Structures are given as C-alpha cells and as structure tokens.
Amino acid sequence: MSLSSLLLAGKYKSMTSYFSLAFLVGFLPISIVTYFFVPQKAKKYVLLVFSMAFFWLISGKLIAYLLLTVISVHWFGLWLERLKNESSAAAKTIPKEEKEERKKIKSKYRTKMRAVLCFAVLLHIGVLVMLKYSPFFVTNINSLLSLVHIPLTLDIPKYMIPVGLSFFSLQALSYIIDVYRGTVKADGNIFRLALFISFFPQIVEGPICRYSQTADALWSVKQIKYDDLAIGLQRFLYGFMKKLVIADRLNAAVKEIFDNYESFDGGIIFLGAVFYTVQLYADFSGSMDAVVGIGRIFGVKMPENFRQPFFSRTISEFWQRWHITLGTWFKDYIFYPVTMSKPMKKLTTAARKKLGNHFGPLLAGAAALFCVWLANGLWHGAAWSYIFFGMYHFALILGGSIISPAIKFVNGKLHISPENPVYKAVQIIRSCLLVVIGEMFFRANGLKAGLAMFTRLITHAGFTPLTKDVLTALHIDMRDIIIVCVAAAIILAVGIFREKGIDVGEKLYSKNVVVRRAVLYSLIMFIVIFGAYGAGYVPVDPMYAEF
C-alpha cells in the first residue's frame, strides 16, 4: 500500500475480511514485519498504531467513534477510581467503633459511583441505540401512526455506522462495569486502554474480550517466537479453509433459496437452512480461528469464541459453546444483575416457598433470561426477525428448564441413562434441528418471510431430487456438495479431538518437521484447489461484521 493509497482512508472496507487480498498480502505481513524489527519498547506502540491504522483504513472518519469511546471510558474509569479512593480515605478518618457512620460514608460514595456508572452506560448504549436502532424504531412508529390513521410521518434518520461498533462498545462497557465492581483497577494509561479496545484482529467480529484477559498481555508483548508464529499461522490457515472452502462456496445456494423460497418445496427450504447454518458457522468460527491465530503470532492468547457447538445436547448448552464471549457478557452484565436485584431476590424467596426449589427460582430466572434474549436478538440487528430469533431461543431454554424434572422422572422410570450413547445422539440431533430452524428465521429476509418459509416447510413437505437442473437453479453442483462435505468432515474430526481435550494445532506442532510440513502443505493445497474464488464467485464479507 503506497502513501497515496493511505490517503484513501475508509476505502479499504474489504480488509474487514481477514482473508481478503489486501489484508493477507498487505496489512498483515507489513504489521508483522514492522513489529518484528522495531525495538522491544516500541512493540506495544506499533501494535496500537497498526490497530488504529486498520480501523482508519476500513472506516475512515468514523474512527472518531472509536477514539471518543476510548477517551470516554478512560475518563469514566479514572472518575470511578477516584471516588473509590475518596471513599476509602473518608472511611479511614472515622473511628472503627463508629460503624454506622462508616456505612453512611460508603453508601454516599457508592451512590455517586452508581450515578457515574449509569451515566457511562447510558451514554454508550445511547450512542449505539441512536446509530443502529433509531431508524427501526421510527419506522415502526410511522407504521403505528398509519394504523391509527394519524396523518403524521416522521423522517427516518440515516447514520453512517462504523464497522464493529457493537463489539467495541460492549468491550468498553465491560471495562467500565468491572472498574465499578472493583474486579479491575482503572487504567491510568490511555494508550494501553486504547490497544485493549482497538486491537486490530478482534475489532471487526470479536471476540469480546475483558480487560483482565488481554490488556496486560497486549501491553507487555515480546519478540515473535517461531513456535507462536508456526502455530498461529496453522490456526489462521484452518480458519481460511473454513471461510473459503465452505462458507463462500455455499453462499450462492443460500442466497437463491432464501430469496426465492416460494419456488421451492419444504425439503429444499430445509436444505437451505442447513446450508446457511453451516455457512454461518464456517464463516464466523473461521474468522475467530484467524483472530486467535494472529493473536498467537504476537504472543497474545485470545479467548476462544467457539467450543464445538454442534455437539451440544440442549439449546442452553449450545449457547454456552457458540459465540462464547457474547454469551458470557450477557450473563455477567445482564442476567446476574437482574436475578440478584432486590425485587428479584424477594420474588425468588416468596416463589421458592410456594413452588419449591426448582420452579421458585425460575420466575426471576425467566425475567432475566427474557432480558438477555431480547438484548441478544436486538444486538444482532434492528429487525423483528432478530427479536423473534431471540424470543425463539428464550422459549426453548425456558421450556427446557421447566420440563427438565419431568424428563428426569421419565428417564428414571424407563431406566434411560443420560450417558447412554443413543440417548446422547438423539439429544444432539434434536438440538441441531432446533438450531437450524432458528437460523432459518435469523437469515430470512424479514420476519414475514421467515414465517412463510416455516409454513411452507410444513405445508409443502417433500424433497425435490437434486438433479442437475435443480442444482443448477441453486447455483451449486454435486462437486461443490462433495467438497463441502469433505471440509466439514475435517472440521468434525478436529472437533472430536478437541472434545477429548486434544489441541490439534499443538499436537501437530509436537510432531517431527516432515509430518508438520506435510499437513501444512496439504491444507494449503486443499485451499488453493478447492477454495471458492475466481470467476463465478463473489467474495463474501464477514457475516458477523454487519452485526
């Protein structure tokens, strides 16, 4: 990239894909080589400069949102830390025997800190809601006004939204909340905080890191080691295979089925839903492999975002394995605060007396779960289809909790062990089917289309044979399906090893150099020969970057 091209900041949105040519042969190698040769003391600043440069190249002037986020959370963090120190200092001036007075002082400062926290959260959530959701809200208000025959139409606002806004906003909020809770100390170094929020591999699609996970590791980076470089590149290539061989190859068929579902029977629609689920997993988990791999190259351990989700036996377990960092964010900052609030504690205590130890806590849990899944649906996008998607999983998880005692009772009567292989297989298949149906609504072109597809799935049951003409209409052929199945089999094999606690990358690296290189070159050749690129293929942007 020349100096003149750098002036075209914001014109390199293609680099949001870690597998784009601009990123692969331009940005990534330049950043690695520069990092390698600069003095040790400068390495952290080089990472920060490249992280900001990356965001500038893909977002241009919208980098202002990122910079303002960094500045504001730094300021809020120091404000909270100062109040905390003032509280401790004031309490020390009161004799220990005057406990009530000490409590009053602490309560006074706790109220101030809570006000600062609320201000910070409302500010950042407010910006997120304004940019991402106000057009949706105004559109629905206009529809409501029209429905009740009020002759008023509000202008629908249009905003330019920076890539990764949802991701870096949640990451910044987690830092502020953790400072308030006292789990981390406010960082006085704004550059370290900026690197934590903006680290270039993670800012587009996550994972959503916590300050305690990566901030110090990023700021104390060392020289690149051969082991880290080799294992990191292996992981990157594995993600590249998922993206290029599976996700991009399935894209044309998925688009055709979802855009023209009225032309297909229930079997083809279900096949499209399966294709999309596989595509989404390959795309998103492949991107996370790239993030983890790049982090490893720089000696930073990034949190895993996937843990073999399709081995899950329940929907609840599935969401503990899929997009893990988002799930734990909602759990720590929405679910637990709601369930541990005073009204919910009182509700749980009263309900436990009347409904017992299982169903009593479910009332508060259901309220918290509803908040989580409403937020989860909206986080993915401003549309009724995403809200429905959230409520779908809310109903499945809550329903599973309600009927779990009955299932346990029936299994006991029938002498069915939860660890019975057949029973486990049935549970996994059931969970996968429910996930596929949910993803159909998620991908559909609106809630109305999703409901129509689901209705057609039932009313037009049957499966059109995959003849050459049908496959041509779907913009796919049998060779594509075979290639996807082979690549999926590789992912399945790696997943089985990981379920057994074996890290395939580390295990491979422990083998002799001939075996390592044979596997590595085979993976490269597999991508080169079977990757979806060139004439007839359109590069697909990272699917989760739009959320």
Contacts in CASP RR format, 6 or more apart in sequence:
PFRMAT RR
TARGET T0000
AUTHOR 0000-0000-0000
METHOD contacts of the structure
MODEL  1
MSLSSLLLAGKYKSMTSYFSLAFLVGFLPISIVTYFFVPQKAKKYVLLVF
SMAFFWLISGKLIAYLLLTVISVHWFGLWLERLKNESSAAAKTIPKEEKE
ERKKIKSKYRTKMRAVLCFAVLLHIGVLVMLKYSPFFVTNINSLLSLVHI
PLTLDIPKYMIPVGLSFFSLQALSYIIDVYRGTVKADGNIFRLALFISFF
PQIVEGPICRYSQTADALWSVKQIKYDDLAIGLQRFLYGFMKKLVIADRL
NAAVKEIFDNYESFDGGIIFLGAVFYTVQLYADFSGSMDAVVGIGRIFGV
KMPENFRQPFFSRTISEFWQRWHITLGTWFKDYIFYPVTMSKPMKKLTTA
ARKKLGNHFGPLLAGAAALFCVWLANGLWHGAAWSYIFFGMYHFALILGG
SIISPAIKFVNGKLHISPENPVYKAVQIIRSCLLVVIGEMFFRANGLKAG
LAMFTRLITHAGFTPLTKDVLTALHIDMRDIIIVCVAAAIILAVGIFREK
GIDVGEKLYSKNVVVRRAVLYSLIMFIVIFGAYGAGYVPVDPMYAEF
1 22 0 8 1.000
1 26 0 8 1.000
1 27 0 8 1.000
1 30 0 8 1.000
6 57 0 8 1.000
9 56 0 8 1.000
9 57 0 8 1.000
9 60 0 8 1.000
9 61 0 8 1.000
9 63 0 8 1.000
10 56 0 8 1.000
10 57 0 8 1.000
10 58 0 8 1.000
10 59 0 8 1.000
10 60 0 8 1.000
10 61 0 8 1.000
10 62 0 8 1.000
11 57 0 8 1.000
12 22 0 8 1.000
12 57 0 8 1.000
12 58 0 8 1.000
13 58 0 8 1.000
13 59 0 8 1.000
13 163 0 8 1.000
13 541 0 8 1.000
14 20 0 8 1.000
14 21 0 8 1.000
14 22 0 8 1.000
14 23 0 8 1.000
14 539 0 8 1.000
14 541 0 8 1.000
15 22 0 8 1.000
15 23 0 8 1.000
15 27 0 8 1.000
15 54 0 8 1.000
15 57 0 8 1.000
15 58 0 8 1.000
16 58 0 8 1.000
16 163 0 8 1.000
16 204 0 8 1.000
16 541 0 8 1.000
16 542 0 8 1.000
16 545 0 8 1.000
17 23 0 8 1.000
17 243 0 8 1.000
17 287 0 8 1.000
17 539 0 8 1.000
17 540 0 8 1.000
17 541 0 8 1.000
17 542 0 8 1.000
18 24 0 8 1.000
18 28 0 8 1.000
18 201 0 8 1.000
18 204 0 8 1.000
18 236 0 8 1.000
18 287 0 8 1.000
18 290 0 8 1.000
18 291 0 8 1.000
18 294 0 8 1.000
18 542 0 8 1.000
19 240 0 8 1.000
19 243 0 8 1.000
19 244 0 8 1.000
19 290 0 8 1.000
20 539 0 8 1.000
27 50 0 8 1.000
27 54 0 8 1.000
27 57 0 8 1.000
28 294 0 8 1.000
31 46 0 8 1.000
31 50 0 8 1.000
31 200 0 8 1.000
32 224 0 8 1.000
32 297 0 8 1.000
34 46 0 8 1.000
34 50 0 8 1.000
35 43 0 8 1.000
35 46 0 8 1.000
35 47 0 8 1.000
35 50 0 8 1.000
35 224 0 8 1.000
35 298 0 8 1.000
36 223 0 8 1.000
36 224 0 8 1.000
38 46 0 8 1.000
40 222 0 8 1.000
40 223 0 8 1.000
43 221 0 8 1.000
43 222 0 8 1.000
43 223 0 8 1.000
44 191 0 8 1.000
44 192 0 8 1.000
44 195 0 8 1.000
44 218 0 8 1.000
44 219 0 8 1.000
44 220 0 8 1.000
44 221 0 8 1.000
45 191 0 8 1.000
47 195 0 8 1.000
47 199 0 8 1.000
47 218 0 8 1.000
47 221 0 8 1.000
47 298 0 8 1.000
48 191 0 8 1.000
48 194 0 8 1.000
48 195 0 8 1.000
48 198 0 8 1.000
50 200 0 8 1.000
51 194 0 8 1.000
51 195 0 8 1.000
51 198 0 8 1.000
51 199 0 8 1.000
51 200 0 8 1.000
51 203 0 8 1.000
52 63 0 8 1.000
52 66 0 8 1.000
52 194 0 8 1.000
52 198 0 8 1.000
54 200 0 8 1.000
54 203 0 8 1.000
55 63 0 8 1.000
55 66 0 8 1.000
55 162 0 8 1.000
55 163 0 8 1.000
55 198 0 8 1.000
55 200 0 8 1.000
55 203 0 8 1.000
56 63 0 8 1.000
58 163 0 8 1.000
58 204 0 8 1.000
59 66 0 8 1.000
59 162 0 8 1.000
59 163 0 8 1.000
62 160 0 8 1.000
62 161 0 8 1.000
62 162 0 8 1.000
62 163 0 8 1.000
63 162 0 8 1.000
65 127 0 8 1.000
65 162 0 8 1.000
65 165 0 8 1.000
66 162 0 8 1.000
66 168 0 8 1.000
66 197 0 8 1.000
66 198 0 8 1.000
66 203 0 8 1.000
69 124 0 8 1.000
69 168 0 8 1.000
69 169 0 8 1.000
69 172 0 8 1.000
69 197 0 8 1.000
70 172 0 8 1.000
70 190 0 8 1.000
70 193 0 8 1.000
70 194 0 8 1.000
70 197 0 8 1.000
70 198 0 8 1.000
71 190 0 8 1.000
72 120 0 8 1.000
72 123 0 8 1.000
72 124 0 8 1.000
73 120 0 8 1.000
73 124 0 8 1.000
73 172 0 8 1.000
73 173 0 8 1.000
73 175 0 8 1.000
73 176 0 8 1.000
73 193 0 8 1.000
73 197 0 8 1.000
74 187 0 8 1.000
74 188 0 8 1.000
74 190 0 8 1.000
74 193 0 8 1.000
76 116 0 8 1.000
76 117 0 8 1.000
76 119 0 8 1.000
76 120 0 8 1.000
76 176 0 8 1.000
76 179 0 8 1.000
77 120 0 8 1.000
77 175 0 8 1.000
77 176 0 8 1.000
77 179 0 8 1.000
77 186 0 8 1.000
77 187 0 8 1.000
78 186 0 8 1.000
78 188 0 8 1.000
79 116 0 8 1.000
80 113 0 8 1.000
80 116 0 8 1.000
80 117 0 8 1.000
80 176 0 8 1.000
80 179 0 8 1.000
80 180 0 8 1.000
80 186 0 8 1.000
81 179 0 8 1.000
81 185 0 8 1.000
81 186 0 8 1.000
83 109 0 8 1.000
83 112 0 8 1.000
83 113 0 8 1.000
83 116 0 8 1.000
84 109 0 8 1.000
84 113 0 8 1.000
84 182 0 8 1.000
86 109 0 8 1.000
87 105 0 8 1.000
87 106 0 8 1.000
87 109 0 8 1.000
87 110 0 8 1.000
87 113 0 8 1.000
90 105 0 8 1.000
90 109 0 8 1.000
91 102 0 8 1.000
91 105 0 8 1.000
91 106 0 8 1.000
94 101 0 8 1.000
94 102 0 8 1.000
94 105 0 8 1.000
96 102 0 8 1.000
113 180 0 8 1.000
114 180 0 8 1.000
116 180 0 8 1.000
117 176 0 8 1.000
117 177 0 8 1.000
117 180 0 8 1.000
120 173 0 8 1.000
120 176 0 8 1.000
121 173 0 8 1.000
121 176 0 8 1.000
121 177 0 8 1.000
124 169 0 8 1.000
124 172 0 8 1.000
124 173 0 8 1.000
124 176 0 8 1.000
125 169 0 8 1.000
125 173 0 8 1.000
127 169 0 8 1.000
128 165 0 8 1.000
128 166 0 8 1.000
128 169 0 8 1.000
130 159 0 8 1.000
131 159 0 8 1.000
131 161 0 8 1.000
131 165 0 8 1.000
132 161 0 8 1.000
132 165 0 8 1.000
132 166 0 8 1.000
132 381 0 8 1.000
132 382 0 8 1.000
133 378 0 8 1.000
133 381 0 8 1.000
133 382 0 8 1.000
134 157 0 8 1.000
134 159 0 8 1.000
135 156 0 8 1.000
135 157 0 8 1.000
135 158 0 8 1.000
135 159 0 8 1.000
135 382 0 8 1.000
136 382 0 8 1.000
136 383 0 8 1.000
137 382 0 8 1.000
138 154 0 8 1.000
138 155 0 8 1.000
138 156 0 8 1.000
138 157 0 8 1.000
139 156 0 8 1.000
141 154 0 8 1.000
142 153 0 8 1.000
142 154 0 8 1.000
142 156 0 8 1.000
145 152 0 8 1.000
145 153 0 8 1.000
145 154 0 8 1.000
146 153 0 8 1.000
163 203 0 8 1.000
163 204 0 8 1.000
163 545 0 8 1.000
164 203 0 8 1.000
164 204 0 8 1.000
164 205 0 8 1.000
164 545 0 8 1.000
166 379 0 8 1.000
166 547 0 8 1.000
167 202 0 8 1.000
167 203 0 8 1.000
167 204 0 8 1.000
167 205 0 8 1.000
167 206 0 8 1.000
167 208 0 8 1.000
168 197 0 8 1.000
168 198 0 8 1.000
168 203 0 8 1.000
170 208 0 8 1.000
170 326 0 8 1.000
170 329 0 8 1.000
171 196 0 8 1.000
171 197 0 8 1.000
171 208 0 8 1.000
171 209 0 8 1.000
172 197 0 8 1.000
173 333 0 8 1.000
174 208 0 8 1.000
174 210 0 8 1.000
174 211 0 8 1.000
174 329 0 8 1.000
174 332 0 8 1.000
174 333 0 8 1.000
175 184 0 8 1.000
175 193 0 8 1.000
175 196 0 8 1.000
175 197 0 8 1.000
175 210 0 8 1.000
175 211 0 8 1.000
177 333 0 8 1.000
178 184 0 8 1.000
178 210 0 8 1.000
178 211 0 8 1.000
178 212 0 8 1.000
179 185 0 8 1.000
179 186 0 8 1.000
183 212 0 8 1.000
184 211 0 8 1.000
184 212 0 8 1.000
187 193 0 8 1.000
187 196 0 8 1.000
187 211 0 8 1.000
187 215 0 8 1.000
189 219 0 8 1.000
192 215 0 8 1.000
192 218 0 8 1.000
192 219 0 8 1.000
193 215 0 8 1.000
195 215 0 8 1.000
195 218 0 8 1.000
195 219 0 8 1.000
196 209 0 8 1.000
196 211 0 8 1.000
196 214 0 8 1.000
196 215 0 8 1.000
196 218 0 8 1.000
196 219 0 8 1.000
197 203 0 8 1.000
199 214 0 8 1.000
199 218 0 8 1.000
199 300 0 8 1.000
201 290 0 8 1.000
201 291 0 8 1.000
201 293 0 8 1.000
201 294 0 8 1.000
201 295 0 8 1.000
201 302 0 8 1.000
202 209 0 8 1.000
202 291 0 8 1.000
202 302 0 8 1.000
204 287 0 8 1.000
204 542 0 8 1.000
204 545 0 8 1.000
205 284 0 8 1.000
205 287 0 8 1.000
205 288 0 8 1.000
205 291 0 8 1.000
205 542 0 8 1.000
205 544 0 8 1.000
205 545 0 8 1.000
206 288 0 8 1.000
206 291 0 8 1.000
206 305 0 8 1.000
206 325 0 8 1.000
206 544 0 8 1.000
207 288 0 8 1.000
207 291 0 8 1.000
207 302 0 8 1.000
207 303 0 8 1.000
207 304 0 8 1.000
207 305 0 8 1.000
207 324 0 8 1.000
207 325 0 8 1.000
208 325 0 8 1.000
208 326 0 8 1.000
208 329 0 8 1.000
209 302 0 8 1.000
209 303 0 8 1.000
209 325 0 8 1.000
210 303 0 8 1.000
213 303 0 8 1.000
214 300 0 8 1.000
214 301 0 8 1.000
214 302 0 8 1.000
214 303 0 8 1.000
217 299 0 8 1.000
217 300 0 8 1.000
217 301 0 8 1.000
218 298 0 8 1.000
218 300 0 8 1.000
221 298 0 8 1.000
221 299 0 8 1.000
221 300 0 8 1.000
222 299 0 8 1.000
224 297 0 8 1.000
224 298 0 8 1.000
224 299 0 8 1.000
225 299 0 8 1.000
227 509 0 8 1.000
228 296 0 8 1.000
228 297 0 8 1.000
228 298 0 8 1.000
228 299 0 8 1.000
229 297 0 8 1.000
230 509 0 8 1.000
230 516 0 8 1.000
231 293 0 8 1.000
231 296 0 8 1.000
231 505 0 8 1.000
231 506 0 8 1.000
231 509 0 8 1.000
232 292 0 8 1.000
232 293 0 8 1.000
232 294 0 8 1.000
232 295 0 8 1.000
232 296 0 8 1.000
232 297 0 8 1.000
233 293 0 8 1.000
233 297 0 8 1.000
234 505 0 8 1.000
234 508 0 8 1.000
234 509 0 8 1.000
234 520 0 8 1.000
234 523 0 8 1.000
235 289 0 8 1.000
235 290 0 8 1.000
235 292 0 8 1.000
235 293 0 8 1.000
235 296 0 8 1.000
235 505 0 8 1.000
236 289 0 8 1.000
236 290 0 8 1.000
236 293 0 8 1.000
236 294 0 8 1.000
237 520 0 8 1.000
237 523 0 8 1.000
237 524 0 8 1.000
237 527 0 8 1.000
238 286 0 8 1.000
238 289 0 8 1.000
238 494 0 8 1.000
238 523 0 8 1.000
239 285 0 8 1.000
239 286 0 8 1.000
239 287 0 8 1.000
239 289 0 8 1.000
239 290 0 8 1.000
240 286 0 8 1.000
240 290 0 8 1.000
240 527 0 8 1.000
241 487 0 8 1.000
241 490 0 8 1.000
241 523 0 8 1.000
241 526 0 8 1.000
241 527 0 8 1.000
242 282 0 8 1.000
242 283 0 8 1.000
242 285 0 8 1.000
242 286 0 8 1.000
242 289 0 8 1.000
242 487 0 8 1.000
242 491 0 8 1.000
243 282 0 8 1.000
243 283 0 8 1.000
243 286 0 8 1.000
243 287 0 8 1.000
244 527 0 8 1.000
244 531 0 8 1.000
244 532 0 8 1.000
244 533 0 8 1.000
245 483 0 8 1.000
245 484 0 8 1.000
245 487 0 8 1.000
245 526 0 8 1.000
245 527 0 8 1.000
245 530 0 8 1.000
245 531 0 8 1.000
245 532 0 8 1.000
246 278 0 8 1.000
246 279 0 8 1.000
246 282 0 8 1.000
246 484 0 8 1.000
246 487 0 8 1.000
246 488 0 8 1.000
247 279 0 8 1.000
247 280 0 8 1.000
247 282 0 8 1.000
247 283 0 8 1.000
247 286 0 8 1.000
247 540 0 8 1.000
247 543 0 8 1.000
248 531 0 8 1.000
248 532 0 8 1.000
248 533 0 8 1.000
248 537 0 8 1.000
248 539 0 8 1.000
248 540 0 8 1.000
249 476 0 8 1.000
249 480 0 8 1.000
249 483 0 8 1.000
249 484 0 8 1.000
249 531 0 8 1.000
249 532 0 8 1.000
249 537 0 8 1.000
250 275 0 8 1.000
250 276 0 8 1.000
250 278 0 8 1.000
250 279 0 8 1.000
250 282 0 8 1.000
250 476 0 8 1.000
250 480 0 8 1.000
250 484 0 8 1.000
251 279 0 8 1.000
251 532 0 8 1.000
251 538 0 8 1.000
251 540 0 8 1.000
252 474 0 8 1.000
252 475 0 8 1.000
252 476 0 8 1.000
252 537 0 8 1.000
252 538 0 8 1.000
253 272 0 8 1.000
253 275 0 8 1.000
253 474 0 8 1.000
253 475 0 8 1.000
253 476 0 8 1.000
253 480 0 8 1.000
254 272 0 8 1.000
254 275 0 8 1.000
254 276 0 8 1.000
254 279 0 8 1.000
254 443 0 8 1.000
255 475 0 8 1.000
256 473 0 8 1.000
256 474 0 8 1.000
256 475 0 8 1.000
257 264 0 8 1.000
257 268 0 8 1.000
257 269 0 8 1.000
257 271 0 8 1.000
257 272 0 8 1.000
257 275 0 8 1.000
257 474 0 8 1.000
258 272 0 8 1.000
258 276 0 8 1.000
258 443 0 8 1.000
258 444 0 8 1.000
258 445 0 8 1.000
258 449 0 8 1.000
258 453 0 8 1.000
259 445 0 8 1.000
261 269 0 8 1.000
261 449 0 8 1.000
261 452 0 8 1.000
261 453 0 8 1.000
261 456 0 8 1.000
262 452 0 8 1.000
262 456 0 8 1.000
264 456 0 8 1.000
264 464 0 8 1.000
265 456 0 8 1.000
265 460 0 8 1.000
265 461 0 8 1.000
265 462 0 8 1.000
265 463 0 8 1.000
265 464 0 8 1.000
266 456 0 8 1.000
266 457 0 8 1.000
266 458 0 8 1.000
266 460 0 8 1.000
266 461 0 8 1.000
266 462 0 8 1.000
266 463 0 8 1.000
267 457 0 8 1.000
267 461 0 8 1.000
267 462 0 8 1.000
267 463 0 8 1.000
267 464 0 8 1.000
268 463 0 8 1.000
268 464 0 8 1.000
268 470 0 8 1.000
268 474 0 8 1.000
269 440 0 8 1.000
269 453 0 8 1.000
269 456 0 8 1.000
269 457 0 8 1.000
270 436 0 8 1.000
270 457 0 8 1.000
271 463 0 8 1.000
272 440 0 8 1.000
273 436 0 8 1.000
273 437 0 8 1.000
273 438 0 8 1.000
273 439 0 8 1.000
273 440 0 8 1.000
273 443 0 8 1.000
273 453 0 8 1.000
274 436 0 8 1.000
276 439 0 8 1.000
276 440 0 8 1.000
276 443 0 8 1.000
277 435 0 8 1.000
277 436 0 8 1.000
277 439 0 8 1.000
278 484 0 8 1.000
278 488 0 8 1.000
279 543 0 8 1.000
280 439 0 8 1.000
280 443 0 8 1.000
280 543 0 8 1.000
281 306 0 8 1.000
281 309 0 8 1.000
281 310 0 8 1.000
282 487 0 8 1.000
282 491 0 8 1.000
283 540 0 8 1.000
283 542 0 8 1.000
283 543 0 8 1.000
283 544 0 8 1.000
284 305 0 8 1.000
284 306 0 8 1.000
284 323 0 8 1.000
284 542 0 8 1.000
284 543 0 8 1.000
284 544 0 8 1.000
285 305 0 8 1.000
285 306 0 8 1.000
287 542 0 8 1.000
287 544 0 8 1.000
288 304 0 8 1.000
288 305 0 8 1.000
288 306 0 8 1.000
291 302 0 8 1.000
291 305 0 8 1.000
292 302 0 8 1.000
292 304 0 8 1.000
293 302 0 8 1.000
295 301 0 8 1.000
295 302 0 8 1.000
296 302 0 8 1.000
303 324 0 8 1.000
303 325 0 8 1.000
304 324 0 8 1.000
305 323 0 8 1.000
305 324 0 8 1.000
305 325 0 8 1.000
306 321 0 8 1.000
306 322 0 8 1.000
306 323 0 8 1.000
306 324 0 8 1.000
307 320 0 8 1.000
307 321 0 8 1.000
307 324 0 8 1.000
307 498 0 8 1.000
308 321 0 8 1.000
308 495 0 8 1.000
308 498 0 8 1.000
308 499 0 8 1.000
309 318 0 8 1.000
309 321 0 8 1.000
309 322 0 8 1.000
309 435 0 8 1.000
310 318 0 8 1.000
310 428 0 8 1.000
310 432 0 8 1.000
310 435 0 8 1.000
311 321 0 8 1.000
311 428 0 8 1.000
311 495 0 8 1.000
311 499 0 8 1.000
312 318 0 8 1.000
312 320 0 8 1.000
312 321 0 8 1.000
312 428 0 8 1.000
312 431 0 8 1.000
313 424 0 8 1.000
313 427 0 8 1.000
313 428 0 8 1.000
313 431 0 8 1.000
314 400 0 8 1.000
314 427 0 8 1.000
314 431 0 8 1.000
315 393 0 8 1.000
315 396 0 8 1.000
315 397 0 8 1.000
315 400 0 8 1.000
315 431 0 8 1.000
315 434 0 8 1.000
315 435 0 8 1.000
316 397 0 8 1.000
316 400 0 8 1.000
316 401 0 8 1.000
317 431 0 8 1.000
318 431 0 8 1.000
318 435 0 8 1.000
319 327 0 8 1.000
319 393 0 8 1.000
319 397 0 8 1.000
320 327 0 8 1.000
326 376 0 8 1.000
326 379 0 8 1.000
327 376 0 8 1.000
330 372 0 8 1.000
330 375 0 8 1.000
330 376 0 8 1.000
331 372 0 8 1.000
334 368 0 8 1.000
334 371 0 8 1.000
334 372 0 8 1.000
334 375 0 8 1.000
335 365 0 8 1.000
335 368 0 8 1.000
335 369 0 8 1.000
335 371 0 8 1.000
335 372 0 8 1.000
336 368 0 8 1.000
338 344 0 8 1.000
338 364 0 8 1.000
338 365 0 8 1.000
338 367 0 8 1.000
338 368 0 8 1.000
338 371 0 8 1.000
339 348 0 8 1.000
339 364 0 8 1.000
339 365 0 8 1.000
339 367 0 8 1.000
339 368 0 8 1.000
344 364 0 8 1.000
344 365 0 8 1.000
344 367 0 8 1.000
344 368 0 8 1.000
345 364 0 8 1.000
347 363 0 8 1.000
347 364 0 8 1.000
348 360 0 8 1.000
348 361 0 8 1.000
348 363 0 8 1.000
348 364 0 8 1.000
351 359 0 8 1.000
351 360 0 8 1.000
351 361 0 8 1.000
351 362 0 8 1.000
351 363 0 8 1.000
351 364 0 8 1.000
352 360 0 8 1.000
352 361 0 8 1.000
354 360 0 8 1.000
355 362 0 8 1.000
355 363 0 8 1.000
358 405 0 8 1.000
359 402 0 8 1.000
362 398 0 8 1.000
362 401 0 8 1.000
362 402 0 8 1.000
366 398 0 8 1.000
369 394 0 8 1.000
369 397 0 8 1.000
369 398 0 8 1.000
370 394 0 8 1.000
372 394 0 8 1.000
373 390 0 8 1.000
373 391 0 8 1.000
373 393 0 8 1.000
373 394 0 8 1.000
373 397 0 8 1.000
374 387 0 8 1.000
374 390 0 8 1.000
374 391 0 8 1.000
374 394 0 8 1.000
376 390 0 8 1.000
376 393 0 8 1.000
377 386 0 8 1.000
377 387 0 8 1.000
377 389 0 8 1.000
377 390 0 8 1.000
378 386 0 8 1.000
378 387 0 8 1.000
379 547 0 8 1.000
380 386 0 8 1.000
380 389 0 8 1.000
380 442 0 8 1.000
380 547 0 8 1.000
381 547 0 8 1.000
383 446 0 8 1.000
383 447 0 8 1.000
384 446 0 8 1.000
384 447 0 8 1.000
385 441 0 8 1.000
385 442 0 8 1.000
385 444 0 8 1.000
385 446 0 8 1.000
385 447 0 8 1.000
385 449 0 8 1.000
385 450 0 8 1.000
386 442 0 8 1.000
388 441 0 8 1.000
388 447 0 8 1.000
389 438 0 8 1.000
389 441 0 8 1.000
389 442 0 8 1.000
392 437 0 8 1.000
392 438 0 8 1.000
392 441 0 8 1.000
393 438 0 8 1.000
396 434 0 8 1.000
410 416 0 8 1.000
411 417 0 8 1.000
411 418 0 8 1.000
411 423 0 8 1.000
416 423 0 8 1.000
417 423 0 8 1.000
418 424 0 8 1.000
437 454 0 8 1.000
440 450 0 8 1.000
440 453 0 8 1.000
440 454 0 8 1.000
440 457 0 8 1.000
441 447 0 8 1.000
441 450 0 8 1.000
441 454 0 8 1.000
444 450 0 8 1.000
444 453 0 8 1.000
464 470 0 8 1.000
466 478 0 8 1.000
466 481 0 8 1.000
468 477 0 8 1.000
471 477 0 8 1.000
471 478 0 8 1.000
483 530 0 8 1.000
483 531 0 8 1.000
486 530 0 8 1.000
487 526 0 8 1.000
487 530 0 8 1.000
494 504 0 8 1.000
497 503 0 8 1.000
497 504 0 8 1.000
497 507 0 8 1.000
498 504 0 8 1.000
508 515 0 8 1.000
508 516 0 8 1.000
508 519 0 8 1.000
509 516 0 8 1.000
533 539 0 8 1.000
END
